[in-house]
Amino acid sequence: MSSPLDPGPEPARGPIPPRVLPVYPMPAYPPPSGSSLGRVLLVLFLIASISLNIFLICGGFLLRSWGSSDPAEAALGERYLSGTASAADKVAVIRIEGPIVEGQLNYAYRQIEAAAQSSAVKAVVLRIDSPGGTITASDELHRRLTELRDGTTPKFQGQSPFKKPLVVSMGGLAASGGYYIAMPASDDPTAKKIFGERTTITGSIGVYASFLNAEELSKKYGVGMDTIKAGAVKGSGSMFHHMTPQERQPWADMVDHAYRQFISIVEAGRPDLKGKLTEELFPPKPIPVYDDRGNPVKDDAGQPKMTTYTRQRADGGVFTADDALKWGLIDAIGTLDDAVAEVSRQAKLSTYKAILYEKPVSLYGLLTGAQAQVKPDFGKLATGLGPRIWYLAPGAELTALTQALGRD
């Protein structure tokens, strides 16, 4: 007997008939607005844009392969600085910035040549913001500036060169080699030649040579270098051994020679200082002695130890603008505009426009943005780390070596 809750067997089902779904017609959308000419122009614009991008990319690679990307090979531009913009006569402002190192002065040389060649440039202001550099680069720049002043630049001898008054304007720092290159300033003894701004640091008339010494490090770790040499002082300056007195003396002689040359250059540029550069500026005065941490050193009785202190114009140290003016290293405290006004007076210009030379950018640089990239040149850095004699302000060694990483 089946349970009353049992529904019983499920009745058999036949095939399910197919369902018929209604088909609705697609709605008719209105045609796109605008004329067919507009659509054609849009397509042509897109094609032109894509083609231009392809041209710029391929053109950059072609210029890199076929043409020079060195900005120094392009023409210098000019930028109006002050004066009468429509004036025909020009005062050129030549900028020397950063360490003065071989291989990094191409832009400086191009400015000098542009000013020497132009008949419209009647006078020059040399704007210096540099800690100095190597003796060779400083002397070469000094020579070229002297030729510019005297109208004797060899490259333009056949183009009727003429003398151009030259006045110096010092920026934040014009020391050592940066002071050396200021000496070709105007040879008019009655004129103001060198302007320093009130914040300028200048001077540092001195020379040095320095050498990396890893002797103690090599002893500690047992790493060194065996040198086979011919010549008693051939190994002078090697970083793996301490210099003997015989090896040290040739370098001392070269430093002394470079120092005497520095003195002679300053005396030629500033005759009033002849014989005065190494004289004491004031009597020796007592000052306390400090240890490496800046603490006063005391004697056995507990009293501060004292030493004496004085200064010379050519003791290798720097001076503030006020002291430089006091001791005759500069002629006036003033701005770049003051220097421009002074040199225009020396050139007897009633109207003039002062210009700056713009560092050129190559077409490849414009297309690819390469001018913003700094490509380290480790070969130049290695050269800078080698034995050198410097006209360089104290503490600027790292700046000079870092400069060698870049390209002018």
C-alpha positions, 0 to 999 in steps of 0.5 A: 500500500503506497503512502499517502505522501508518495506522489507515485510514478512520474508520468511520461513526457513527450518532446518539448515543442520549439519556441518561436521568438519574435524578431524585431527590426534594427533601429535606423540610426541617423548618419554621422553629422558633418560633411564628408570633407571634414572626415577627409581632412581629419584622416589627412591630419592623422596621416600627416601627424604619424608621418611627422613623428616617423620623420623626426625619429628617423631624422634623429638617427640619420643626423646622429649617423651622418652629422655631428651632434656637437653643439660647438660646431653650430653657430653661436646665437646672441641674446640681448642683455641691456642698452639700446636694442636697435643700436648697431654697436655691441658690447659682448659679454663673454662668460667663463663659468666653472673649472678651467680644464683642458677639453672643457673650454670650447664654448669659451673659445667660441665666444672669444672668436665671435667677439674678435671676428665681429666688427660690430663688437666694439668692447668686451666684458669678461664675466668670470665665475670660476674657481680656477683650473689647470695652469695650462688651460688658464694660461691658454685662456689668458693668451686668447683674451689678450689677443682679443683685447689687442686685436691680434687673434691669429684666426682673423689677422686678415680681417682688419682686427682692432683693439677692443677694450676689455673689462672684467666683471667677477661673479660669486667666485673668481679665484686662482686661475679665475683671477689669472684670466682677469689680467688681460683687462684694459691696459688703460692705467686710468680706467677701472678694469676689474669689478667685483660684486659685493659678494665676490670671493677672489684672489687665491694667487698660488699653485699646488700639485697633489697626488693620491697616495694609497701606500698604507692601504696597499700595505694593509691589504697586501696589494701593490704595484711593482714598477720597473723604471729607468731614471732616478725619479721616473716613479715620482707621483706613483700612488703606491709608494711614498715619494722620496725627497729626490722624487718630490723635488722636481714637482716642487721646482715645477710648482715654484716655476708656475708660481713665479709665472702667476706673479709675473702675469699679475704684475703685468696686468696690474703694474701697481702691484709690482713687488708687492704681491708677497709682502706682508699686508699687516704685522703678525698678530697672535691667534689661538691654535685649534685641533682637528675638531675645532677645539682650542689647544692648551699648553701644560699650564692650561692656557690656550696655545697661540701662533702668529698670523698675517697675510700676503696678496699672493699667499694662495688664500682668497679675499672678500671683495672689500679686502680685494679692493683694499689691497688693490686686487680689483678696481671697484665693487659693482655689478655686471651692468656697471662693468658694461657701462664702464667698458662702453665709456672706454670705447666711447660709445654713445649708444650700444646694446650689450649681448650674451652669446648663447651656447648653441644646440644642434638640430639633432639635440633639438629633435631628440632632446640630447642637449639635456643629457650629460654623458660622462666621459670617464677618460677625461676623469682619469686624465684629471686624476693624473699628475697635474699642477693647478691654479685652483682655489682651495677645496675646489678639487672635487668640482674640477674633477667632476667637471671632467666627467661632462663634455663641453 
